[in-house]
Amino acid sequence: MEIHWEPTDAHLRAIVAAEGAEAKLALYRERILAPWAPMMRMMGPMFRVAPDDELGVARAWGWPLPDELDAAPPALAALEAADAWRVGEAALRAAAGRFPGYTLPFDRVEGWLMPAVPARSNPIGRGYTGAVDFTQPRLVCQYSEPDERNLRALPGAVAHEFHHLVRLRVFPWDMQNTTVADYIVHEGMAESFATALFGPEVLGYYVTEIGADDLERAGALVGAALGRSGFDVIRGYIFGDSLAGASGFAKVGMPDYGGYAVGYHVVQAFLRRTGRSVEEATFLPAAQIVEESGYFA
């Protein structure tokens, strides 16, 4: 597989060095916006971005904008100091190499690392997040406030998003018919893949920081809603009530990131009970994972 790790640090440094607003915007269009343009057009309505607002989705994602790049963002300098571009690329290569004997649904993958603006980033996201491009095999990990704890999670975040790229092509999503079961397995499988590669130290806060009572409550809510569908519905069972109001989906009484935690424990139960590897499980449907896990029995 061809691995491409985008030199976003060099792109942003070039924009910082450019003189004048027009030059900065031109470079930003070419190096930052153009590769993501199809995904941004897709996501624009979700963020209520006007069609003529070319920076709207980048703003919503928390990315620094051209007029904020007169100097290097603090997150960029911190990521550079941590050698994060090398770490991220190594993690992507490791993730792509975990499927010997399997035919993956793409032969090229692209990885991005972006600094983000803290004021426009998820306030409960521990300073980092990840996402995939639904239109092509590309992932991004981004950091608003890099620190020792969340930088340690970078290899796992890259592996998590790479796994999403694979599974989304094996089991494509229909935003109206994808179920809560599909979504919890999607997230739980990606996190299980990450920890299989890099160990428990990369396990996300959305699993490690949930208390026993909240995990029990989350499990009960998910177990009663496994067949529910509709993107604005299922997100409530994944992300929880704290993000529901700001993001436009319904509150269901879910603790923060409760669906992530439940999904991870469902997949872990499946792997223990069946003896299958997470790579093998990647190609199995969510309904089978849930049933054979015994988690909701």
VEXDREN-2710 file (C-alpha; in Angstrom, 1 decimal):
% VEXDREN-2710
k/r/px/py/pz
1/MET/0.0/0.0/0.0
2/GLU/1.2/3.5/-0.8
3/ILE/1.4/5.6/2.3
4/HIS/1.5/9.4/2.1
5/TRP/1.9/11.6/5.1
6/GLU/1.1/15.2/4.2
7/PRO/3.7/17.8/5.3
8/THR/1.1/20.1/6.8
9/ASP/3.7/21.6/9.1
10/ALA/5.6/22.9/6.0
11/HIS/2.3/24.1/4.5
12/LEU/1.4/26.1/7.5
13/ARG/4.9/27.5/7.9
14/ALA/4.8/28.7/4.3
15/ILE/1.4/30.4/4.9
16/VAL/2.9/32.1/8.0
17/ALA/5.9/33.3/5.9
18/ALA/3.7/34.6/3.1
19/GLU/3.3/38.4/2.9
20/GLY/-0.1/39.9/2.7
21/ALA/-3.6/38.5/3.2
22/GLU/-4.1/37.6/-0.5
23/ALA/-0.9/35.5/-0.6
24/LYS/-1.8/33.7/2.6
25/LEU/-5.3/32.9/1.3
26/ALA/-4.0/31.7/-2.0
27/LEU/-1.6/29.3/-0.3
28/TYR/-4.3/28.2/2.1
29/ARG/-6.7/27.4/-0.7
30/GLU/-4.0/25.4/-2.6
31/ARG/-2.5/23.4/0.3
32/ILE/-5.2/23.1/2.9
33/LEU/-8.6/23.6/1.4
34/ALA/-8.3/22.0/-2.1
35/PRO/-7.5/18.4/-0.9
36/TRP/-10.5/18.5/1.5
37/ALA/-12.9/20.3/-0.8
38/PRO/-15.3/17.4/-1.5
39/MET/-15.5/16.5/2.2
40/MET/-16.1/20.1/3.1
41/ARG/-18.9/20.4/0.6
42/MET/-20.5/17.3/2.1
43/MET/-20.1/18.6/5.7
44/GLY/-21.1/22.2/5.0
45/PRO/-24.9/21.7/5.6
46/MET/-24.2/19.9/8.9
47/PHE/-22.3/23.0/10.2
48/ARG/-24.8/25.4/8.6
49/VAL/-22.1/26.8/6.4
50/ALA/-23.2/29.0/3.6
51/PRO/-22.2/27.7/0.1
52/ASP/-20.1/30.8/-0.6
53/ASP/-18.2/30.6/2.7
54/GLU/-15.1/28.9/1.6
55/LEU/-13.5/28.9/5.0
56/GLY/-16.6/27.9/6.9
57/VAL/-15.9/24.2/7.4
58/ALA/-12.3/24.7/8.3
59/ARG/-13.5/27.3/10.9
60/ALA/-16.0/24.8/12.2
61/TRP/-13.3/22.1/12.5
62/GLY/-11.2/24.4/14.5
63/TRP/-8.4/24.7/11.9
64/PRO/-6.4/28.0/12.0
65/LEU/-7.5/30.3/9.2
66/PRO/-5.3/32.4/6.9
67/ASP/-5.8/35.6/8.9
68/GLU/-4.8/33.7/12.1
69/LEU/-1.4/32.6/10.6
70/ASP/0.6/35.8/11.0
71/ALA/2.6/33.7/13.4
72/ALA/2.9/30.0/14.0
73/PRO/0.1/28.7/16.2
74/PRO/1.3/27.4/19.6
75/ALA/-0.1/24.0/18.8
76/LEU/2.1/23.8/15.7
77/ALA/5.3/24.6/17.6
78/ALA/4.4/22.0/20.3
79/LEU/3.7/19.3/17.7
80/GLU/7.0/20.1/15.9
81/ALA/8.8/19.9/19.2
82/ALA/7.3/16.4/19.9
83/ASP/8.4/15.2/16.4
84/ALA/4.7/14.4/15.9
85/TRP/4.9/14.3/12.1
86/ARG/7.4/11.4/12.2
87/VAL/5.4/9.7/14.9
88/GLY/2.2/10.0/13.0
89/GLU/3.6/8.6/9.8
90/ALA/5.2/5.7/11.6
91/ALA/1.9/4.9/13.2
92/LEU/0.1/5.0/9.8
93/ARG/2.6/2.6/8.3
94/ALA/2.2/0.2/11.2
95/ALA/-1.5/0.3/10.9
96/ALA/-1.5/-0.4/7.2
97/GLY/0.8/-3.3/7.7
98/ARG/-1.5/-5.1/10.1
99/PHE/-3.6/-6.8/7.4
100/PRO/-1.3/-9.4/5.8
101/GLY/-3.4/-11.8/3.8
102/TYR/-6.4/-9.5/3.6
103/THR/-7.4/-7.4/0.5
104/LEU/-7.9/-3.9/1.7
105/PRO/-10.5/-1.7/-0.1
106/PHE/-7.9/0.9/-1.1
107/ASP/-4.2/0.8/-2.2
108/ARG/-3.3/4.3/-1.1
109/VAL/-3.9/6.2/2.1
110/GLU/-3.1/9.7/3.1
111/GLY/-2.5/11.0/6.7
112/TRP/-2.7/14.6/8.0
113/LEU/-1.8/16.2/11.2
114/MET/-3.2/19.6/12.0
115/PRO/-3.0/22.1/14.8
116/ALA/-6.3/23.5/15.9
117/VAL/-7.5/26.7/17.7
118/PRO/-8.5/25.9/21.3
119/ALA/-11.3/28.4/21.3
120/ARG/-13.1/26.6/18.4
121/SER/-12.3/23.1/19.6
122/ASN/-14.3/20.6/21.5
123/PRO/-14.1/21.8/25.2
124/ILE/-14.3/18.2/26.5
125/GLY/-12.0/16.6/23.9
126/ARG/-8.8/16.6/26.0
127/GLY/-7.1/18.7/23.4
128/TYR/-7.1/16.3/20.4
129/THR/-9.4/14.5/18.0
130/GLY/-9.4/12.6/14.7
131/ALA/-11.6/12.2/11.7
132/VAL/-11.7/10.6/8.2
133/ASP/-12.5/11.9/4.8
134/PHE/-15.7/10.2/3.7
135/THR/-14.9/10.8/0.0
136/GLN/-11.4/9.2/-0.2
137/PRO/-9.0/7.3/2.0
138/ARG/-7.6/10.2/4.0
139/LEU/-7.5/10.8/7.7
140/VAL/-6.6/13.7/10.0
141/CYS/-5.6/13.9/13.6
142/GLN/-5.6/17.4/15.1
143/TYR/-4.4/18.9/18.3
144/SER/-5.6/22.1/19.9
145/GLU/-3.6/21.8/23.1
146/PRO/-0.8/19.2/22.8
147/ASP/0.5/17.9/26.1
148/GLU/2.4/14.8/27.3
149/ARG/-0.8/12.9/27.9
150/ASN/-2.5/13.5/24.6
151/LEU/0.6/13.3/22.5
152/ARG/1.1/9.8/23.9
153/ALA/-2.2/8.9/22.3
154/LEU/-1.2/10.0/18.8
155/PRO/-0.2/6.6/17.4
156/GLY/-3.5/5.2/18.7
157/ALA/-5.5/8.0/17.2
158/VAL/-3.9/7.5/13.8
159/ALA/-4.6/3.7/13.9
160/HIS/-8.1/4.4/15.1
161/GLU/-8.9/6.6/12.1
162/PHE/-7.1/4.2/9.7
163/HIS/-9.4/1.4/10.9
164/HIS/-12.4/3.6/10.2
165/LEU/-11.3/4.1/6.6
166/VAL/-11.1/0.3/6.2
167/ARG/-14.4/-0.6/7.9
168/LEU/-16.4/2.2/6.2
169/ARG/-15.5/0.7/2.9
170/VAL/-16.3/-2.9/4.0
171/PHE/-19.6/-1.8/5.6
172/PRO/-20.6/1.5/3.9
173/TRP/-22.8/3.8/6.0
174/ASP/-26.2/5.0/5.0
175/MET/-26.8/8.0/7.3
176/GLN/-30.5/7.1/7.6
177/ASN/-30.3/3.4/8.2
178/THR/-27.0/3.0/10.1
179/THR/-27.9/1.8/13.6
180/VAL/-26.6/2.4/17.1
181/ALA/-25.2/-1.2/16.9
182/ASP/-23.3/-0.3/13.8
183/TYR/-21.9/2.9/15.4
184/ILE/-20.7/1.4/18.7
185/VAL/-19.0/-1.5/16.9
186/HIS/-17.4/1.0/14.5
187/GLU/-15.8/3.0/17.3
188/GLY/-15.1/0.0/19.6
189/MET/-13.4/-1.9/16.8
190/ALA/-11.2/1.1/15.9
191/GLU/-10.1/1.5/19.5
192/SER/-9.5/-2.2/19.9
193/PHE/-7.4/-2.1/16.7
194/ALA/-5.3/0.8/18.1
195/THR/-4.6/-0.9/21.4
196/ALA/-3.7/-4.2/19.6
197/LEU/-1.0/-2.2/17.8
198/PHE/0.3/0.1/20.5
199/GLY/-0.9/-1.2/23.8
200/PRO/-3.3/0.0/26.5
201/GLU/-1.3/3.3/26.9
202/VAL/-3.0/4.7/23.8
203/LEU/-6.5/3.8/25.0
204/GLY/-8.7/6.9/24.6
205/TYR/-9.9/8.9/27.6
206/TYR/-13.5/8.2/26.4
207/VAL/-12.8/4.6/27.6
208/THR/-10.4/5.1/30.5
209/GLU/-12.2/8.0/32.2
210/ILE/-15.7/6.7/32.4
211/GLY/-16.8/5.5/35.9
212/ALA/-18.4/2.2/36.6
213/ASP/-21.9/3.7/37.2
214/ASP/-21.8/5.8/34.0
215/LEU/-20.6/2.7/32.0
216/GLU/-23.5/0.7/33.4
217/ARG/-25.9/3.5/32.5
218/ALA/-24.4/3.8/29.0
219/GLY/-24.7/0.1/28.5
220/ALA/-28.3/0.0/29.5
221/LEU/-29.1/2.9/27.1
222/VAL/-27.2/1.4/24.2
223/GLY/-28.7/-2.1/24.8
224/ALA/-32.2/-0.7/24.6
225/ALA/-31.5/1.2/21.4
226/LEU/-29.3/-1.1/19.3
227/GLY/-31.7/-1.0/16.3
228/ARG/-32.3/2.7/16.4
229/SER/-31.2/4.6/13.3
230/GLY/-30.8/8.0/11.8
231/PHE/-27.6/10.0/12.1
232/ASP/-29.0/12.6/14.4
233/VAL/-30.3/9.8/16.6
234/ILE/-27.3/7.5/16.8
235/ARG/-24.8/10.3/17.5
236/GLY/-26.6/10.9/20.8
237/TYR/-25.7/7.3/21.9
238/ILE/-22.1/7.8/21.0
239/PHE/-21.1/11.3/22.1
240/GLY/-23.5/11.9/25.0
241/ASP/-25.6/14.7/26.2
242/SER/-22.8/17.3/26.8
243/LEU/-22.2/17.6/23.0
244/ALA/-25.8/17.0/21.9
245/GLY/-27.1/20.6/22.3
246/ALA/-24.1/22.2/20.6
247/SER/-24.0/19.7/17.8
248/GLY/-27.7/19.5/17.0
249/PHE/-28.6/16.0/18.0
250/ALA/-31.0/14.7/20.7
251/LYS/-30.1/14.1/24.3
252/VAL/-30.8/10.6/25.5
253/GLY/-29.3/10.7/29.0
254/MET/-25.9/9.4/27.8
255/PRO/-22.7/10.1/29.7
256/ASP/-20.0/11.8/27.8
257/TYR/-18.7/9.5/25.1
258/GLY/-20.6/6.6/26.6
259/GLY/-21.1/4.9/23.3
260/TYR/-17.4/4.8/22.7
261/ALA/-16.8/3.1/26.0
262/VAL/-19.6/0.6/25.5
263/GLY/-18.4/-0.2/22.0
264/TYR/-14.9/-0.9/23.1
265/HIS/-16.1/-3.3/25.8
266/VAL/-18.5/-5.0/23.4
267/VAL/-15.6/-5.6/20.9
268/GLN/-13.2/-6.7/23.6
269/ALA/-15.9/-9.2/24.9
270/PHE/-16.3/-10.5/21.4
271/LEU/-12.6/-11.0/20.9
272/ARG/-12.2/-12.8/24.2
273/ARG/-15.2/-15.1/23.7
274/THR/-14.4/-16.0/20.1
275/GLY/-10.6/-16.0/20.0
276/ARG/-10.7/-14.0/16.8
277/SER/-8.2/-11.2/16.0
278/VAL/-9.3/-7.7/15.7
279/GLU/-8.1/-7.8/12.1
280/GLU/-10.4/-10.7/11.4
281/ALA/-13.3/-9.1/13.2
282/THR/-12.9/-6.0/11.0
283/PHE/-14.6/-7.8/8.2
284/LEU/-17.5/-9.1/10.3
285/PRO/-20.9/-7.3/10.5
286/ALA/-21.8/-5.4/13.6
287/ALA/-24.8/-7.6/14.4
288/GLN/-22.6/-10.6/14.7
289/ILE/-20.1/-8.8/16.9
290/VAL/-22.8/-7.6/19.2
291/GLU/-24.6/-11.0/19.4
292/GLU/-21.4/-13.1/19.9
293/SER/-20.0/-10.7/22.5
294/GLY/-22.7/-11.6/25.0
295/TYR/-22.3/-8.1/26.4
296/PHE/-26.0/-7.3/26.5
297/ALA/-27.2/-10.8/27.5
END
